Amino acid sequence: MSGLLDGVVVLDLTRVLAGPYCGMIMADMGATVIKLENPAGGDDTRKMGPFVNENSVYYANFNRSKLGCTLNLKAPEGKEIFKELVKKADIVIENYRPGTMEKLGLGYDVLKEINPAIIYGAVSGFGHTGPLSRRAGYDIVGQAMGGLMSTTGWPDSAPTRTGTAIADVMGGISCCVGILAAYINRLKTGEGEKVDVALVDSMVSSLEIINII
């Protein structure tokens, strides 16, 4: 089905929630989103319930409207296939721990040499810069360090995680907004961009004035 992003090609290297949510939004808007999963089991959520006809509803929900294949980015052949895909793509999204793509030889600096117009979206716990950048980040970390957990629970109880993975969702939305802004800029200039989003930052920005009271 066509949409506002009809003709835009996205290479989706993400897994679990924040990154897949970002790709899901673009797929829902008509982009051709190609989800590239590791051959050893694919996205973790394929094993997460609930299940219908032995298929994960969790996985299906956040990866709907996407095309899919497996690709081993650790193998030389896989790297070359990915680079060929990058030549024809508009957007790459990933939510690995910062530094992972660089270790694979596929970081933004490499990809922009292959395709100067590529837009590279990354979602991680603390972003790609700063003293905490190399730490793993999860939804509960975003909620805790972003301050949301201080607003939930009872007055005499400890900070409490919300019932939904809202830090992951906000991270995915924030990344999508940044990517779409970069895409508009590319239409004007022909140049790509790196969009770097942190779960903690996304959570802080959603708390209105709570963190400064």
Summary of the structure (lengths in Angstrom):
residues: 213
radius of gyration: 17.6
end to end distance: 46.3
largest distance: 56.9
contacts: 690
relative contact order: 0.16
helix: 43%
strand: 16%
